[in-house]
Amino acid sequence: MDNRKHPRMEITNIEADISDGKGFFSGLVLDISRFGIQISGIPERLDHSADIYSIILDGPGVHFKLLARPIWEEANGSSKTIGAQIENSPWTWAEFVMRQEKDMGDSIIDSVH
């Protein structure tokens, strides 16, 4: 069972450019939480042993720069999906995630009524 303090929320239309300190790689954000992010479609060359990733998120009305620590990765052929713990983010990131949480909560309430 997933007993997270801050739930993951699926998200669409946000691209991620990730640097491991050696190169830049692009992927697609699958889900977010206040302190975590999951990104897919990243080339295998991204170094999982890097201490920290610099991540730039870009999408409609969204632009953030985050620092995140790699937690896990799963190979998908020539690409991989990663999970990372957000270590440093602007206050606007917290506002964005809280807005998504509120929208998600409103959707659940609407579907019950």
N, C-alpha and C positions, 0 to 999 in steps of 0.2 A: 504494500500500500504506500502511496506517495504522501507522506506527512510533511509537506513543505510549509514553511511559515508564510511564504509568498508564492502563490500558485503560478504555474506556467500558463501563458496565454498564447495561443496560436496567433500568428500575425502574417500578413501577406504584403507583397509589393515593397519590401525593404531589402536592399542589397547591402552586402558587407564587403569592404576592402580591408584585408587583414595583413599586417606585417608581423613577421616573427623576428625582425631585426636583420634578416638576410635577404628577404624579397617581399613582394606584394602579391597577394592572391585574392581572388574574388569568390564570393559565395552568396547564398540566399538565406535570409533569416527565416527560421521555421517557427521559433517561439521565443518569448522573453519572460522574464520576471524582474522584480526590482534589482536582484543581484546576480542574475544569470542570463545566458543567451545560448541558443542552439542554432548553428549555422551549417547548411549542407552545400554540396557541390564544390567543395574546396579541393584543389589538387593535392595529391599525396605528398608533394614536396614540402608542404607547410610543416615546419619543425615542431613536433609535439613536445620536445624537450626544452623548448624556449621557456624562460621564466615568466614572460609576460607578452601578450599580444597587444599591438596597437590596432584598434578597429574603428573604421569610419563607416557609419551607417547612413544610407541615403535612400530616400523614397519620397512619395508625394507629401510635402509639408514636413518632412523629417530629415534632419541632418545632425548627427551626434558624433563626437569622438570619445571613445572609451578605452580604458586600459583593462584587460581581462587576463586572468590566469587560466591556462588550459587545465581542464579537469578530466575529460574523457574524449575518446575519438572512436569512430566506427568506420572501417573501410567499406567502400561501396565500389569495388572495381578500381578504376583509375582515379576516383575521387573519394572524399571522406566527409563525414558529418562530425562536427565537434560540439562539445559542451564546454562553456567557459564561465568562470566566476568573475563578475565585474568587480574590479578593485578600485577604480577611479572613474567617475562620471560627473558631468555637469548637473547642476540642480534641475535643469530643464529635462534631463533624462528621467529623474524621479517624478516630475510633474507629468511627463508623457505616459509613463507606466501606470501611475495612479489614475490617469484619465482612462486608460485602457481597462484597468480593473473595474472602474465605475461603470463603463460601458458594458463590460462583460456581466457585471452584477445586474444591471438594468435589463439585459437581454434574458437572463435567467428568470427574473421576476416577470417579465412580459410573457415568457413562454409558459409560465405556471398559470397565469390569469386568462 
